[in-house]
Amino acid sequence: MQKNWFGRLRTFEYRTHFFVKGVFDYRIDSANKSLFIEVVGCPGVGKSTLIDYMEEKRLIKGLFRAKLWIARLQCNTSIDSAYRRILDYKLISLDNERSRFKYFRYAITPRAMDKYVENKKNPTVLLIDEGLFHHFKYEINDNWEKDNALFSKLMEKRVIVHITARPEIIAERILKRYRDTGNLLPYYKNKHEGEIAEYCRKAQEKRKQVIGEFKKRGVPVLTVNAEDGERANKKCIDDFVKMLMDDYLATD
């Protein structure tokens, strides 16, 4: 498969980059209902590695972004209302325009995906790296009880795939990537390996707690261990999605 930008543009197989990391069409034959599979986890845990593996095996395909740019302009009152609520709540806690603009951008693609799926006649399964849940999990969690119907509707098509690993392993991977590429997220800078591992431990625990709240409300959650390898985790995700599709078919 061609990996250059021009090749992806011509074949509609390049990754969709707006302000989430990537949006991918999950190639699953048994799709009978639209789903968003949100891949989440601590930075450095191996989300991109897993997605690269799935792309290489042709289990996912990049989504041509013009489809989402068109979809974002479509009108849907319930979707727009939910996103306004999330953003209004988020913006209260931000004290500068740059941060506020950043979160407006983060909401563009998830909102477009909602509208794209809402208006598409055939079932669509999208695999998302750093999407709605990644950027707005606390805002959704805090507001859910205030408007249960609205946020239950927003999350009803979403599945969370939570990737974990031992903090020491994540720290090791982060530093290896830094040595290889020179890239290091700001909150890892000037920290030694033990400090990064402790940061990851706390981040994983915090994420686990909020994911537990979503699970109690009926959002399907699959937790996989990155240390098991991409092949094993791909199978876990595939089996989990097929099981959900079978369950949806049985209840329709």
GUTITOR-606728 format. One record per residue: residue in one letter; x negated, y negated, z negated of N, C-alpha, C, O in turn. Coordinates in pm, whole numbers, padded with zeros to 5 digits. Example, Ala and Ser with C-alpha at 12.3 -4.5 7.8 and 13.67 -1.06 7.14 Angstrom:
{r A,{-01319,00569,-00780},{-01230,00450,-00780},{-01320,00330,-00780},{-01424,00332,-00846}};
{r S,{-01285,00225,-00708},{-01367,00106,-00714},{-01290,-00003,-00787},{-01341,-00114,-00804}};
END
This chain:
{r M,{-00084,00120,00000},{00000,00000,00000},{-00087,-00124,00000},{-00188,-00132,-00070}};
{r Q,{-00047,-00221,00080},{-00125,-00344,00089},{-00116,-00421,-00042},{-00009,-00433,-00100}};
{r K,{-00230,-00473,-00088},{-00232,-00544,-00214},{-00252,-00694,-00197},{-00242,-00769,-00294}};
{r N,{-00280,-00740,-00073},{-00302,-00882,-00055},{-00168,-00955,-00047},{-00064,-00895,-00020}};
{r W,{-00174,-01086,-00072},{-00051,-01168,-00076},{00025,-01161,00055},{00147,-01145,00055}};
{r F,{-00047,-01173,00168},{00020,-01175,00298},{00088,-01041,00326},{00198,-01036,00382}};
{r G,{00021,-00933,00286},{00079,-00801,00306},{00208,-00784,00227},{00305,-00728,00278}};
{r R,{00208,-00832,00103},{00329,-00823,00020},{00441,-00908,00078},{00558,-00868,00076}};
{r L,{00406,-01027,00131},{00508,-01115,00188},{00574,-01048,00307},{00697,-01053,00322}};
{r R,{00494,-00986,00391},{00548,-00925,00512},{00633,-00803,00481},{00733,-00779,00548}};
{r T,{00595,-00724,00379},{00663,-00598,00351},{00764,-00609,00238},{00825,-00509,00200}};
{r F,{00782,-00731,00183},{00876,-00752,00073},{00835,-00673,-00051},{00920,-00639,-00133}};
{r E,{00705,-00643,-00066},{00661,-00559,-00176},{00573,-00634,-00275},{00515,-00572,-00364}};
{r Y,{00561,-00766,-00262},{00477,-00837,-00359},{00558,-00869,-00484},{00681,-00873,-00481}};
{r R,{00489,-00891,-00592},{00556,-00914,-00719},{00627,-01048,-00720},{00581,-01146,-00660}};
{r T,{00738,-01051,-00788},{00813,-01175,-00800},{00761,-01252,-00921},{00783,-01211,-01034}};
{r H,{00693,-01363,-00898},{00640,-01447,-01004},{00711,-01581,-01004},{00689,-01662,-00914}};
{r F,{00796,-01605,-01101},{00842,-01741,-01125},{00777,-01779,-01256},{00664,-01829,-01260}};
{r F,{00851,-01755,-01364},{00799,-01788,-01496},{00811,-01669,-01588},{00781,-01679,-01708}};
{r V,{00854,-01554,-01533},{00833,-01427,-01600},{00717,-01361,-01526},{00680,-01405,-01417}};
{r K,{00663,-01258,-01584},{00542,-01199,-01526},{00572,-01122,-01397},{00495,-01127,-01302}};
{r G,{00684,-01050,-01395},{00716,-00976,-01275},{00857,-00919,-01280},{00909,-00887,-01387}};
{r V,{00920,-00906,-01163},{01051,-00845,-01149},{01038,-00736,-01042},{00986,-00761,-00934}};
{r F,{01086,-00616,-01074},{01065,-00504,-00984},{01194,-00424,-00965},{01270,-00403,-01060}};
{r D,{01217,-00383,-00845},{01329,-00297,-00811},{01292,-00154,-00849},{01200,-00096,-00791}};
{r Y,{01363,-00098,-00946},{01334,00038,-00993},{01398,00138,-00897},{01520,00138,-00877}};
{r R,{01316,00222,-00838},{01366,00316,-00736},{01422,00440,-00805},{01351,00539,-00825}};
{r I,{01550,00435,-00841},{01612,00549,-00907},{01738,00587,-00831},{01824,00503,-00803}};
{r D,{01749,00715,-00796},{01857,00761,-00708},{01993,00766,-00776},{02096,00749,-00711}};
{r S,{01993,00790,-00907},{02120,00814,-00976},{02185,00687,-01028},{02277,00694,-01110}};
{r A,{02141,00570,-00982},{02196,00443,-01032},{02344,00432,-00999},{02383,00430,-00883}};
{r N,{02426,00425,-01105},{02569,00405,-01085},{02618,00281,-01158},{02737,00249,-01157}};
{r K,{02525,00210,-01223},{02557,00085,-01291},{02431,-00001,-01294},{02320,00052,-01307}};
{r S,{02447,-00131,-01281},{02331,-00220,-01282},{02270,-00228,-01421},{02341,-00231,-01522}};
{r L,{02136,-00232,-01425},{02064,-00241,-01553},{01942,-00330,-01538},{01882,-00338,-01431}};
{r F,{01906,-00398,-01647},{01777,-00465,-01659},{01695,-00384,-01760},{01736,-00368,-01875}};
{r I,{01580,-00334,-01717},{01491,-00263,-01809},{01380,-00359,-01847},{01292,-00387,-01766}};
{r E,{01385,-00410,-01969},{01288,-00510,-02013},{01171,-00443,-02085},{01189,-00385,-02192}};
{r V,{01053,-00450,-02025},{00933,-00391,-02083},{00871,-00493,-02178},{00832,-00602,-02136}};
{r V,{00861,-00457,-02306},{00811,-00551,-02405},{00701,-00484,-02488},{00691,-00362,-02495}};
{r G,{00620,-00568,-02550},{00513,-00518,-02635},{00408,-00624,-02657},{00407,-00727,-02589}};
{r C,{00322,-00600,-02749},{00216,-00694,-02784},{00125,-00717,-02663},{00090,-00621,-02594}};
{r P,{00085,-00843,-02635},{-00009,-00868,-02526},{-00134,-00780,-02540},{-00197,-00777,-02646}};
{r G,{-00168,-00710,-02434},{-00284,-00622,-02438},{-00248,-00477,-02465},{-00336,-00391,-02463}};
{r V,{-00120,-00447,-02492},{-00083,-00310,-02527},{-00082,-00218,-02405},{-00095,-00097,-02421}};
{r G,{-00067,-00274,-02285},{-00071,-00190,-02166},{00053,-00198,-02079},{00077,-00107,-01999}};
{r K,{00132,-00304,-02091},{00253,-00318,-02008},{00216,-00327,-01860},{00273,-00255,-01778}};
{r S,{00123,-00415,-01828},{00085,-00434,-01687},{00020,-00308,-01630},{00039,-00277,-01512}};
{r T,{-00055,-00238,-01712},{-00119,-00114,-01666},{-00014,-00010,-01629},{-00026,00058,-01527}};
{r L,{00091,00001,-01712},{00199,00095,-01683},{00272,00054,-01555},{00302,00139,-01471}};
{r I,{00302,-00074,-01541},{00375,-00122,-01423},{00291,-00104,-01297},{00344,-00067,-01192}};
{r D,{00160,-00129,-01306},{00072,-00107,-01191},{00075,00041,-01149},{00075,00072,-01030}};
{r Y,{00076,00130,-01247},{00081,00273,-01219},{00210,00309,-01147},{00210,00384,-01049}};
{r M,{00323,00254,-01198},{00452,00284,-01138},{00463,00228,-00996},{00525,00288,-00909}};
{r E,{00401,00113,-00975},{00400,00053,-00841},{00315,00138,-00746},{00352,00161,-00631}};
{r E,{00202,00183,-00796},{00113,00266,-00715},{00182,00395,-00671},{00161,00444,-00560}};
{r K,{00265,00451,-00761},{00337,00575,-00732},{00467,00550,-00655},{00544,00642,-00629}};
{r R,{00490,00425,-00620},{00608,00384,-00544},{00739,00412,-00618},{00841,00441,-00556}};
{r L,{00735,00403,-00750},{00855,00418,-00831},{00926,00283,-00847},{01044,00277,-00881}};
{r I,{00851,00176,-00823},{00909,00042,-00826},{00862,-00034,-00704},{00760,-00002,-00643}};
{r K,{00939,-00137,-00670},{00906,-00219,-00553},{00932,-00364,-00589},{01034,-00395,-00649}};
{r G,{00842,-00452,-00553},{00860,-00593,-00581},{00988,-00646,-00519},{01028,-00603,-00411}};
{r L,{01053,-00739,-00587},{01178,-00797,-00538},{01149,-00927,-00465},{01082,-01015,-00520}};
{r F,{01199,-00941,-00344},{01173,-01062,-00266},{01236,-01182,-00334},{01357,-01183,-00357}};
{r R,{01158,-01281,-00367},{01204,-01384,-00459},{01306,-01480,-00400},{01375,-01550,-00475}};
{r A,{01316,-01486,-00267},{01419,-01573,-00209},{01558,-01530,-00256},{01647,-01614,-00271}};
{r K,{01577,-01400,-00278},{01706,-01350,-00326},{01739,-01411,-00463},{01854,-01445,-00490}};
{r L,{01638,-01422,-00547},{01662,-01477,-00681},{01678,-01628,-00676},{01759,-01684,-00750}};
{r W,{01603,-01695,-00590},{01618,-01841,-00579},{01759,-01876,-00533},{01817,-01974,-00580}};
{r I,{01814,-01797,-00441},{01952,-01821,-00396},{02050,-01791,-00510},{02144,-01867,-00533}};
{r A,{02027,-01679,-00579},{02118,-01637,-00685},{02127,-01739,-00798},{02233,-01757,-00858}};
{r R,{02016,-01805,-00828},{02015,-01898,-00941},{02108,-02017,-00919},{02149,-02083,-01014}};
{r L,{02140,-02046,-00791},{02227,-02159,-00758},{02375,-02122,-00765},{02461,-02209,-00760}};
{r Q,{02404,-01991,-00776},{02542,-01948,-00780},{02605,-01981,-00916},{02535,-01992,-01016}};
{r C,{02735,-01997,-00917},{02804,-02037,-01039},{02858,-01915,-01112},{02924,-01830,-01052}};
{r N,{02831,-01907,-01241},{02891,-01805,-01327},{02903,-01866,-01466},{02802,-01883,-01535}};
{r T,{03024,-01897,-01507},{03045,-01974,-01630},{02993,-01902,-01753},{02930,-01965,-01838}};
{r S,{03019,-01771,-01765},{02978,-01700,-01886},{02826,-01689,-01897},{02771,-01703,-02006}};
{r I,{02759,-01664,-01784},{02613,-01654,-01784},{02552,-01790,-01817},{02463,-01799,-01902}};
{r D,{02599,-01895,-01751},{02544,-02028,-01777},{02568,-02071,-01921},{02483,-02136,-01982}};
{r S,{02683,-02035,-01975},{02715,-02071,-02113},{02620,-02005,-02211},{02574,-02068,-02306}};
{r A,{02589,-01877,-02188},{02497,-01804,-02276},{02357,-01866,-02271},{02293,-01882,-02375}};
{r Y,{02310,-01899,-02153},{02176,-01956,-02141},{02169,-02097,-02199},{02066,-02135,-02256}};
{r R,{02276,-02174,-02186},{02277,-02306,-02250},{02267,-02293,-02400},{02196,-02370,-02466}};
{r R,{02338,-02195,-02456},{02333,-02173,-02601},{02192,-02135,-02647},{02143,-02186,-02747}};
{r I,{02128,-02046,-02574},{01992,-02003,-02608},{01895,-02121,-02602},{01816,-02142,-02694}};
{r L,{01902,-02197,-02492},{01808,-02307,-02475},{01833,-02419,-02575},{01737,-02476,-02629}};
{r D,{01958,-02452,-02601},{01987,-02557,-02699},{01930,-02521,-02836},{01875,-02605,-02906}};
{r Y,{01945,-02393,-02871},{01893,-02347,-03001},{01741,-02351,-03003},{01681,-02391,-03103}};
{r K,{01680,-02310,-02893},{01533,-02308,-02885},{01476,-02450,-02889},{01377,-02475,-02957}};
{r L,{01539,-02541,-02816},{01483,-02676,-02801},{01486,-02755,-02932},{01407,-02847,-02951}};
{r I,{01577,-02719,-03022},{01581,-02786,-03152},{01449,-02770,-03226},{01406,-02861,-03297}};
{r S,{01384,-02655,-03209},{01261,-02625,-03283},{01135,-02679,-03215},{01026,-02668,-03270}};
{r L,{01150,-02737,-03094},{01033,-02783,-03020},{01024,-02936,-03026},{01123,-03006,-03006}};
{r D,{00904,-02984,-03054},{00891,-03128,-03080},{00821,-03206,-02969},{00792,-03324,-02986}};
{r N,{00794,-03141,-02855},{00733,-03217,-02746},{00791,-03172,-02612},{00836,-03059,-02596}};
{r E,{00788,-03264,-02515},{00851,-03242,-02386},{00786,-03128,-02307},{00853,-03057,-02233}};
{r R,{00655,-03112,-02324},{00585,-03006,-02251},{00636,-02869,-02291},{00660,-02783,-02206}};
{r S,{00653,-02848,-02422},{00704,-02720,-02472},{00848,-02698,-02426},{00886,-02587,-02389}};
{r R,{00927,-02804,-02429},{01066,-02792,-02386},{01075,-02757,-02239},{01156,-02673,-02200}};
{r F,{00993,-02820,-02157},{00994,-02790,-02014},{00953,-02645,-01989},{01006,-02580,-01899}};
{r K,{00858,-02597,-02067},{00810,-02459,-02052},{00925,-02360,-02071},{00940,-02266,-01994}};
{r Y,{01006,-02383,-02174},{01114,-02289,-02201},{01230,-02304,-02103},{01301,-02206,-02077}};
{r F,{01250,-02422,-02048},{01346,-02435,-01939},{01302,-02347,-01822},{01384,-02280,-01759}};
{r R,{01173,-02347,-01793},{01120,-02267,-01683},{01136,-02118,-01712},{01172,-02040,-01624}};
{r Y,{01109,-02079,-01838},{01120,-01937,-01873},{01261,-01883,-01850},{01278,-01764,-01824}};
{r A,{01360,-01970,-01860},{01500,-01925,-01847},{01546,-01913,-01703},{01650,-01853,-01676}};
{r I,{01470,-01970,-01608},{01516,-01974,-01469},{01534,-01835,-01411},{01640,-01803,-01357}};
{r T,{01431,-01750,-01421},{01438,-01621,-01356},{01537,-01525,-01421},{01614,-01461,-01350}};
{r P,{01538,-01511,-01555},{01640,-01423,-01615},{01782,-01464,-01578},{01866,-01378,-01551}};
{r R,{01810,-01593,-01575},{01943,-01640,-01538},{01973,-01604,-01392},{02084,-01563,-01360}};
{r A,{01873,-01620,-01305},{01891,-01583,-01164},{01914,-01433,-01148},{01995,-01391,-01066}};
{r M,{01844,-01352,-01228},{01862,-01208,-01221},{02003,-01169,-01264},{02066,-01083,-01201}};
{r D,{02053,-01232,-01370},{02190,-01206,-01415},{02289,-01233,-01302},{02379,-01153,-01275}};
{r K,{02272,-01347,-01237},{02365,-01385,-01131},{02349,-01295,-01007},{02447,-01262,-00941}};
{r Y,{02226,-01258,-00977},{02198,-01170,-00864},{02271,-01036,-00883},{02335,-00986,-00790}};
{r V,{02259,-00979,-01003},{02323,-00851,-01031},{02474,-00865,-01037},{02548,-00778,-00990}};
{r E,{02521,-00976,-01096},{02665,-00999,-01108},{02733,-01007,-00971},{02847,-00964,-00956}};
{r N,{02662,-01061,-00872},{02721,-01081,-00740},{02687,-00972,-00639},{02740,-00970,-00528}};
{r K,{02599,-00880,-00679},{02560,-00772,-00587},{02662,-00659,-00595},{02700,-00618,-00705}};
{r K,{02706,-00609,-00481},{02810,-00507,-00479},{02758,-00371,-00523},{02830,-00296,-00589}};
{r N,{02634,-00338,-00488},{02578,-00208,-00521},{02501,-00214,-00653},{02442,-00317,-00684}};
{r P,{02501,-00106,-00731},{02426,-00104,-00857},{02278,-00133,-00833},{02218,-00084,-00738}};
{r T,{02221,-00213,-00922},{02082,-00255,-00910},{02011,-00233,-01043},{02060,-00276,-01147}};
{r V,{01897,-00166,-01039},{01817,-00145,-01160},{01686,-00222,-01143},{01608,-00194,-01053}};
{r L,{01664,-00319,-01231},{01544,-00402,-01224},{01456,-00378,-01345},{01503,-00376,-01458}};
{r L,{01327,-00360,-01320},{01227,-00346,-01425},{01159,-00482,-01442},{01110,-00540,-01345}};
{r I,{01157,-00534,-01565},{01114,-00671,-01588},{01000,-00674,-01689},{01008,-00615,-01797}};
{r D,{00895,-00744,-01653},{00781,-00764,-01743},{00787,-00907,-01796},{00773,-01003,-01719}};
{r E,{00807,-00922,-01925},{00814,-01053,-01992},{00929,-01137,-01941},{00909,-01243,-01881}};
{r G,{01051,-01090,-01965},{01171,-01159,-01921},{01247,-01224,-02034},{01188,-01285,-02123}};
{r L,{01380,-01209,-02032},{01467,-01278,-02128},{01435,-01240,-02272},{01417,-01327,-02356}};
{r F,{01427,-01111,-02300},{01403,-01067,-02438},{01267,-01117,-02487},{01255,-01162,-02601}};
{r H,{01166,-01107,-02402},{01031,-01148,-02442},{01029,-01293,-02488},{00966,-01325,-02589}};
{r H,{01096,-01381,-02415},{01087,-01524,-02444},{01194,-01574,-02542},{01173,-01676,-02609}};
{r F,{01308,-01504,-02552},{01420,-01560,-02628},{01482,-01462,-02727},{01598,-01479,-02766}};
{r K,{01408,-01360,-02768},{01466,-01258,-02857},{01517,-01315,-02989},{01623,-01275,-03036}};
{r Y,{01443,-01408,-03048},{01484,-01462,-03178},{01605,-01555,-03162},{01693,-01557,-03248}};
{r E,{01610,-01630,-03054},{01723,-01720,-03029},{01851,-01640,-03007},{01957,-01676,-03058}};
{r I,{01841,-01531,-02932},{01958,-01446,-02910},{02000,-01380,-03041},{02119,-01377,-03075}};
{r N,{01903,-01326,-03114},{01933,-01258,-03239},{02000,-01352,-03340},{02097,-01313,-03406}};
{r D,{01950,-01474,-03352},{02004,-01569,-03449},{02144,-01617,-03413},{02221,-01654,-03501}};
{r N,{02177,-01616,-03284},{02306,-01670,-03239},{02412,-01563,-03213},{02529,-01595,-03192}};
{r W,{02372,-01437,-03215},{02462,-01329,-03177},{02590,-01329,-03262},{02700,-01321,-03209}};
{r E,{02573,-01336,-03394},{02689,-01330,-03482},{02780,-01453,-03466},{02899,-01445,-03494}};
{r K,{02723,-01565,-03422},{02804,-01685,-03404},{02898,-01675,-03285},{03004,-01737,-03282}};
{r D,{02858,-01595,-03186},{02944,-01574,-03069},{02919,-01433,-03018},{02849,-01412,-02919}};
{r N,{02978,-01336,-03086},{02952,-01195,-03058},{02989,-01158,-02915},{02915,-01085,-02849}};
{r A,{03103,-01207,-02868},{03149,-01170,-02733},{03052,-01219,-02626},{03022,-01147,-02531}};
{r L,{03004,-01343,-02643},{02916,-01403,-02543},{02784,-01327,-02533},{02740,-01295,-02423}};
{r F,{02721,-01298,-02647},{02589,-01235,-02643},{02597,-01084,-02621},{02503,-01024,-02569}};
{r S,{02708,-01022,-02660},{02728,-00881,-02625},{02738,-00867,-02474},{02684,-00772,-02416}};
{r K,{02808,-00962,-02410},{02819,-00962,-02264},{02683,-00983,-02199},{02650,-00917,-02100}};
{r L,{02604,-01076,-02253},{02472,-01106,-02197},{02380,-00985,-02204},{02303,-00961,-02111}};
{r M,{02388,-00908,-02312},{02295,-00797,-02334},{02347,-00662,-02288},{02275,-00562,-02296}};
{r E,{02472,-00656,-02239},{02532,-00526,-02213},{02461,-00449,-02101},{02467,-00326,-02098}};
{r K,{02394,-00519,-02011},{02325,-00451,-01900},{02177,-00429,-01930},{02104,-00379,-01845}};
{r R,{02131,-00465,-02050},{01988,-00462,-02078},{01945,-00340,-02158},{02014,-00293,-02248}};
{r V,{01826,-00292,-02121},{01760,-00182,-02190},{01622,-00232,-02232},{01555,-00300,-02155}};
{r I,{01581,-00200,-02353},{01449,-00242,-02400},{01355,-00122,-02402},{01383,-00021,-02467}};
{r V,{01244,-00133,-02331},{01137,-00034,-02339},{01025,-00097,-02419},{00956,-00188,-02372}};
{r H,{01007,-00049,-02540},{00913,-00107,-02635},{00783,-00026,-02634},{00781,00089,-02676}};
{r I,{00676,-00087,-02585},{00547,-00018,-02577},{00464,-00054,-02700},{00446,-00171,-02732}};
{r T,{00414,00049,-02768},{00334,00030,-02888},{00200,00102,-02874},{00180,00183,-02783}};
{r A,{00110,00072,-02965},{-00018,00142,-02977},{-00078,00102,-03110},{-00032,00007,-03173}};
{r R,{-00179,00174,-03153},{-00247,00134,-03277},{-00311,-00004,-03257},{-00370,-00029,-03152}};
{r P,{-00302,-00091,-03355},{-00359,-00226,-03342},{-00506,-00225,-03302},{-00552,-00311,-03227}};
{r E,{-00581,-00125,-03354},{-00723,-00117,-03321},{-00745,-00090,-03172},{-00839,-00141,-03111}};
{r I,{-00655,-00009,-03115},{-00665,00022,-02973},{-00633,-00101,-02888},{-00699,-00128,-02787}};
{r I,{-00529,-00176,-02930},{-00492,-00297,-02857},{-00607,-00398,-02861},{-00641,-00458,-02759}};
{r A,{-00666,-00416,-02980},{-00777,-00511,-02994},{-00894,-00470,-02905},{-00958,-00555,-02842}};
{r E,{-00922,-00342,-02900},{-01031,-00291,-02815},{-01003,-00322,-02668},{-01093,-00363,-02595}};
{r R,{-00879,-00302,-02624},{-00842,-00328,-02485},{-00851,-00477,-02453},{-00897,-00516,-02345}};
{r I,{-00806,-00561,-02547},{-00809,-00706,-02526},{-00952,-00753,-02506},{-00979,-00833,-02416}};
{r L,{-01043,-00706,-02588},{-01182,-00749,-02578},{-01249,-00691,-02453},{-01335,-00757,-02393}};
{r K,{-01211,-00571,-02414},{-01265,-00513,-02290},{-01221,-00596,-02170},{-01301,-00625,-02081}};
{r R,{-01093,-00633,-02168},{-01043,-00716,-02058},{-01113,-00852,-02057},{-01142,-00907,-01950}};
{r Y,{-01141,-00905,-02175},{-01211,-01033,-02185},{-01352,-01021,-02126},{-01398,-01110,-02055}};
{r R,{-01419,-00910,-02157},{-01555,-00890,-02103},{-01552,-00872,-01952},{-01643,-00915,-01881}};
{r D,{-01445,-00807,-01904},{-01435,-00778,-01760},{-01391,-00899,-01678},{-01437,-00919,-01566}};
{r T,{-01300,-00980,-01735},{-01237,-01086,-01656},{-01263,-01227,-01709},{-01247,-01325,-01635}};
{r G,{-01303,-01238,-01835},{-01319,-01369,-01897},{-01188,-01429,-01944},{-01187,-01543,-01992}};
{r N,{-01077,-01354,-01931},{-00945,-01404,-01972},{-00914,-01362,-02115},{-00929,-01246,-02152}};
{r L,{-00871,-01459,-02195},{-00834,-01432,-02334},{-00725,-01529,-02375},{-00739,-01650,-02360}};
{r L,{-00614,-01475,-02427},{-00504,-01561,-02470},{-00548,-01652,-02585},{-00633,-01612,-02665}};
{r P,{-00492,-01772,-02593},{-00539,-01871,-02693},{-00540,-01819,-02836},{-00632,-01849,-02912}};
{r Y,{-00437,-01741,-02874},{-00431,-01697,-03014},{-00527,-01583,-03046},{-00535,-01540,-03161}};
{r Y,{-00602,-01534,-02946},{-00706,-01436,-02972},{-00846,-01499,-02974},{-00944,-01435,-03012}};
{r K,{-00855,-01625,-02933},{-00985,-01689,-02923},{-01047,-01709,-03062},{-00978,-01735,-03160}};
{r N,{-01181,-01697,-03065},{-01258,-01717,-03189},{-01221,-01617,-03297},{-01241,-01644,-03416}};
{r K,{-01168,-01502,-03258},{-01136,-01395,-03353},{-01222,-01273,-03321},{-01243,-01240,-03205}};
{r H,{-01271,-01207,-03426},{-01343,-01082,-03401},{-01242,-00968,-03393},{-01123,-00988,-03414}};
{r E,{-01292,-00848,-03361},{-01203,-00736,-03331},{-01107,-00703,-03445},{-00990,-00675,-03422}};
{r G,{-01157,-00708,-03568},{-01072,-00679,-03683},{-00959,-00780,-03699},{-00847,-00743,-03734}};
{r E,{-00989,-00907,-03675},{-00887,-01012,-03685},{-00781,-00997,-03576},{-00663,-01018,-03600}};
{r I,{-00825,-00960,-03456},{-00729,-00938,-03346},{-00639,-00820,-03379},{-00518,-00825,-03355}};
{r A,{-00698,-00715,-03433},{-00619,-00597,-03470},{-00515,-00633,-03576},{-00401,-00585,-03569}};
{r E,{-00551,-00714,-03674},{-00456,-00754,-03777},{-00345,-00842,-03719},{-00229,-00828,-03756}};
{r Y,{-00381,-00930,-03628},{-00281,-01013,-03560},{-00182,-00923,-03485},{-00061,-00946,-03492}};
{r C,{-00233,-00823,-03415},{-00147,-00732,-03338},{-00059,-00649,-03430},{00057,-00621,-03398}};
{r R,{-00113,-00609,-03544},{-00033,-00530,-03640},{00088,-00611,-03686},{00201,-00560,-03688}};
{r K,{00065,-00737,-03723},{00175,-00822,-03769},{00274,-00851,-03657},{00396,-00851,-03678}};
{r A,{00222,-00874,-03536},{00309,-00903,-03421},{00397,-00783,-03388},{00515,-00798,-03357}};
{r Q,{00339,-00663,-03394},{00416,-00542,-03366},{00525,-00520,-03470},{00636,-00479,-03437}};
{r E,{00492,-00545,-03596},{00590,-00527,-03703},{00706,-00624,-03688},{00822,-00586,-03706}};
{r K,{00675,-00749,-03655},{00779,-00850,-03636},{00869,-00814,-03518},{00991,-00826,-03526}};
{r R,{00808,-00771,-03409},{00884,-00733,-03290},{00971,-00611,-03320},{01086,-00603,-03275}};
{r K,{00916,-00516,-03395},{00990,-00395,-03429},{01116,-00429,-03508},{01221,-00368,-03488}};
{r Q,{01107,-00525,-03598},{01222,-00564,-03679},{01334,-00623,-03594},{01450,-00585,-03610}};
{r V,{01299,-00715,-03504},{01404,-00777,-03422},{01461,-00677,-03322},{01580,-00682,-03291}};
{r I,{01378,-00586,-03270},{01428,-00482,-03181},{01527,-00393,-03256},{01626,-00348,-03198}};
{r G,{01499,-00367,-03384},{01592,-00289,-03466},{01728,-00355,-03476},{01830,-00286,-03477}};
{r E,{01730,-00489,-03485},{01857,-00562,-03490},{01934,-00546,-03359},{02055,-00527,-03360}};
{r F,{01863,-00552,-03248},{01928,-00535,-03118},{01983,-00393,-03105},{02092,-00371,-03052}};
{r K,{01906,-00297,-03154},{01949,-00156,-03145},{02076,-00134,-03227},{02165,-00060,-03183}};
{r K,{02086,-00196,-03344},{02207,-00183,-03427},{02330,-00235,-03354},{02441,-00188,-03377}};
{r R,{02309,-00333,-03267},{02420,-00393,-03193},{02452,-00318,-03064},{02537,-00360,-02986}};
{r G,{02383,-00208,-03042},{02417,-00123,-02929},{02329,-00136,-02807},{02356,-00074,-02705}};
{r V,{02222,-00217,-02815},{02131,-00229,-02700},{02042,-00104,-02697},{01975,-00075,-02796}};
{r P,{02039,-00030,-02585},{01955,00090,-02577},{01807,00054,-02589},{01759,-00039,-02524}};
{r V,{01734,00129,-02672},{01592,00104,-02696},{01514,00234,-02679},{01550,00337,-02735}};
{r L,{01408,00227,-02601},{01314,00339,-02588},{01178,00290,-02635},{01126,00191,-02582}};
{r T,{01119,00358,-02733},{00985,00324,-02779},{00887,00428,-02727},{00906,00548,-02748}};
{r V,{00782,00382,-02660},{00679,00473,-02609},{00543,00429,-02660},{00520,00311,-02687}};
{r N,{00454,00525,-02673},{00318,00499,-02719},{00225,00488,-02599},{00210,00583,-02523}};
{r A,{00163,00371,-02583},{00074,00348,-02469},{-00042,00447,-02467},{-00098,00475,-02361}};
{r E,{-00077,00501,-02584},{-00189,00594,-02592},{-00157,00729,-02527},{-00247,00809,-02502}};
{r D,{-00028,00754,-02501},{00011,00880,-02437},{-00023,00881,-02288},{-00026,00987,-02225}};
{r G,{-00048,00762,-02231},{-00086,00754,-02090},{00029,00713,-02001},{00146,00732,-02035}};
{r E,{-00005,00657,-01885},{00096,00601,-01795},{00187,00710,-01737},{00308,00688,-01722}};
{r R,{00132,00825,-01706},{00213,00930,-01645},{00322,00978,-01741},{00438,00993,-01701}};
{r A,{00285,01003,-01867},{00382,01048,-01966},{00486,00942,-01994},{00605,00973,-02008}};
{r N,{00443,00816,-02002},{00537,00709,-02032},{00631,00681,-01915},{00748,00648,-01935}};
{r K,{00581,00695,-01793},{00667,00681,-01676},{00778,00783,-01681},{00893,00751,-01654}};
{r K,{00744,00907,-01716},{00846,01013,-01723},{00948,00983,-01832},{01068,01005,-01813}};
{r C,{00900,00933,-01948},{00992,00898,-02057},{01092,00792,-02012},{01212,00803,-02040}};
{r I,{01043,00690,-01943},{01130,00582,-01896},{01229,00635,-01794},{01348,00605,-01800}};
{r D,{01180,00713,-01699},{01265,00768,-01594},{01376,00855,-01655},{01492,00843,-01618}};
{r D,{01339,00943,-01747},{01438,01031,-01811},{01539,00950,-01892},{01658,00981,-01893}};
{r F,{01490,00846,-01961},{01577,00762,-02043},{01680,00689,-01957},{01798,00685,-01992}};
{r V,{01635,00632,-01846},{01726,00559,-01757},{01827,00655,-01696},{01946,00622,-01687}};
{r K,{01784,00771,-01652},{01876,00868,-01594},{01980,00914,-01696},{02096,00933,-01662}};
{r M,{01937,00931,-01822},{02030,00969,-01928},{02136,00859,-01949},{02255,00888,-01964}};
{r L,{02090,00733,-01947},{02185,00622,-01962},{02283,00620,-01846},{02403,00597,-01865}};
{r M,{02232,00643,-01726},{02320,00644,-01609},{02425,00755,-01622},{02542,00735,-01589}};
{r D,{02382,00873,-01669},{02477,00983,-01689},{02581,00948,-01794},{02699,00979,-01778}};
{r D,{02538,00882,-01902},{02630,00842,-02007},{02731,00741,-01955},{02850,00750,-01987}};
{r Y,{02685,00644,-01874},{02776,00545,-01817},{02879,00613,-01727},{02997,00578,-01728}};
{r L,{02832,00710,-01649},{02921,00780,-01556},{03027,00857,-01633},{03143,00864,-01592}};
{r A,{02987,00916,-01748},{03079,00997,-01828},{03185,00911,-01896},{03296,00957,-01922}};
{r T,{03151,00784,-01925},{03245,00698,-01998},{03331,00612,-01906},{03428,00552,-01952}};
{r D,{03297,00607,-01777},{03376,00524,-01685},{03513,00587,-01657},{03593,00532,-01582}};
END
